[in-house]
Amino acid sequence: MTSANIRARFDCRFPGFHLNVDLALPGTGITALFGHSGCGKTTLLRCMAGLQQATGELTVFGDAWQTAHTFKPVHRRPLAYVFQETHLFPHLSVSKNLTFGQRRVPANQRKIDFDDAVAWLGLAHLLDRMPARLSGGERQRVAIARAILTSPNLLLMDEPLSALDQGSKQDILPYLERLRDHLAMPIVYVSHSTSEVARLANHIVMMDQGKVVAQGPLQETLARIDHPFRLEEDAGIIVEGRLEELDEHWHLARFRFDGGSLWLRQDEKLQPGDTARIQVLAKDVSIALSEHRDQSIQNLLEARVDQIETDISPGTTLVRLMSGETPFLSRLTSRSAAQLALEPGQQVWIQIKSVALVE
Ligand SMILES: Nc1ncnc2c1ncn2[C@@H]1O[C@H](COP(=O)(O)OP(=O)(O)OP(=O)(O)O)[C@@H](O)[C@H]1O
């Protein structure tokens, strides 16, 4: 907790709603604020921006934006905010919209180069366009570039893709990944989309009814057995690794991670050597006491039972397993778990029905 570059504590009440959070966030990468509609994600982001008054404290890279006695107004906080709907100046070209953002910062304090922002967000061919002639996704890319050109210490994004159609969402994700990997500044990103979080986040803050129910590095936190989202259909873990080889005949690709390897359906966008994230849902992982090769599931891994939580909902048991250093979750009926007599420390085989590349 002490190594966090951003410390935030807020307490804020509306009729029927109480936000009460204590956060320790890293100074780089994307932190996802994740939770169902109404859990308080936007309110928390607005508290960080100084747009919502709350009691509490906020320190960003040692700079106190709010203490028990002081409150920096939003215009004195070095932050940028990207909303669901973009607010570009309609009478200015893309290029002029971008320089407008950049000019707010004296030249010697600019941390982001104009050409870098244009390249990261793929805007070179759009610089002379007027906003009215941009697609929704392009407009959002311009809004993001304009935001980072103000050289903020913190970038806040509130569901930046939610106003876009599915195709435009998919198109913009690689740009956000590029920002995540190139920008030194931390991004706090509100989302209720599991797939966006799986693809983009390094760190996650899970929220429920105004409270933080789990927070930490993405992979580690998703693999916890005790957070409330573990009951949902799309609960599962994320594994980072590398594509190792292709099996052209069967259209499969071998994905290597710390703990073993898995076969994935081949994807033309990825070549051997490329890094990738995969998602394995708890409902797609079953457990066997021995290595059964006489069945249809191709992906078998040796693993050790780590934790068991019986009856997370009636008749359902969740098991956390370690394959090397990589955790997996398996959701099974409590009857199966009892029949297998699982115990922490036991060596078993996990059978993975489906492995999805996160894209
Ligand atoms: N200014 C306000 N006055 C009164 N209640 C508010 C105000 N702003 C938010 N709320 C309430 O606070 C709760 C949290 O809202 P918030 O918008 O932060 O949730 P959220 O997690 O961002 O939701 P969504 O994903 O739907 O945007 C909701 O019950 C909302 O109705």
The ligand as an SDF file (V2000), in Angstrom:
LIG
                    3D

 31 33  0  0  0  0  0  0  0  0999 V2000
  -25.6430   14.4280   -7.8480 N   0  0  0  0  0  0  0  0  0  0  0  0
  -26.2860   13.3650   -7.3610 C   0  0  0  0  0  0  0  0  0  0  0  0
  -27.3300   13.5190   -6.5270 N   0  0  0  0  0  0  0  0  0  0  0  0
  -27.9650   12.4400   -6.0040 C   0  0  0  0  0  0  0  0  0  0  0  0
  -27.6350   11.1730   -6.2650 N   0  0  0  0  0  0  0  0  0  0  0  0
  -26.6070   10.9660   -7.1080 C   0  0  0  0  0  0  0  0  0  0  0  0
  -25.8750   12.0420   -7.7090 C   0  0  0  0  0  0  0  0  0  0  0  0
  -24.9040   11.5240   -8.4890 N   0  0  0  0  0  0  0  0  0  0  0  0
  -25.0190   10.1740   -8.4080 C   0  0  0  0  0  0  0  0  0  0  0  0
  -26.0300    9.8450   -7.5780 N   0  0  0  0  0  0  0  0  0  0  0  0
  -26.4230    8.4660   -7.1910 C   0  0  0  0  0  0  0  0  0  0  0  0
  -25.2690    7.8390   -6.6930 O   0  0  0  0  0  0  0  0  0  0  0  0
  -25.2280    6.4610   -7.0940 C   0  0  0  0  0  0  0  0  0  0  0  0
  -23.9250    6.1730   -7.8300 C   0  0  0  0  0  0  0  0  0  0  0  0
  -23.9580    6.8000   -9.1040 O   0  0  0  0  0  0  0  0  0  0  0  0
  -22.7360    6.7260  -10.1230 P   0  0  0  0  0  0  0  0  0  0  0  0
  -23.1320    7.4970  -11.3390 O   0  0  0  0  0  0  0  0  0  0  0  0
  -21.5000    7.1380   -9.4200 O   0  0  0  0  0  0  0  0  0  0  0  0
  -22.6670    5.1700  -10.4370 O   0  0  0  0  0  0  0  0  0  0  0  0
  -21.8800    4.4190  -11.5990 P   0  0  0  0  0  0  0  0  0  0  0  0
  -21.3060    3.2100  -10.9680 O   0  0  0  0  0  0  0  0  0  0  0  0
  -20.9530    5.3500  -12.2840 O   0  0  0  0  0  0  0  0  0  0  0  0
  -23.0700    4.0290  -12.5630 O   0  0  0  0  0  0  0  0  0  0  0  0
  -23.0980    3.8790  -14.1750 P   0  0  0  0  0  0  0  0  0  0  0  0
  -22.2320    2.6950  -14.5120 O   0  0  0  0  0  0  0  0  0  0  0  0
  -24.5590    3.6110  -14.4390 O   0  0  0  0  0  0  0  0  0  0  0  0
  -22.6270    5.1650  -14.7420 O   0  0  0  0  0  0  0  0  0  0  0  0
  -26.4910    6.2280   -7.9120 C   0  0  0  0  0  0  0  0  0  0  0  0
  -27.4460    5.6950   -7.0770 O   0  0  0  0  0  0  0  0  0  0  0  0
  -26.8610    7.6260   -8.3600 C   0  0  0  0  0  0  0  0  0  0  0  0
  -28.2390    7.7100   -8.5700 O   0  0  0  0  0  0  0  0  0  0  0  0
  1  2  1  0
  2  3  1  0
  2  7  2  0
  3  4  2  0
  4  5  1  0
  5  6  2  0
  6  7  1  0
  6 10  1  0
  7  8  1  0
  8  9  2  0
  9 10  1  0
 10 11  1  0
 11 12  1  0
 11 30  1  0
 12 13  1  0
 13 14  1  0
 13 28  1  0
 14 15  1  0
 15 16  1  0
 16 17  2  0
 16 18  1  0
 16 19  1  0
 19 20  1  0
 20 21  2  0
 20 22  1  0
 20 23  1  0
 23 24  1  0
 24 25  2  0
 24 26  1  0
 24 27  1  0
 28 29  1  0
 28 30  1  0
 30 31  1  0
M  END
$$$$
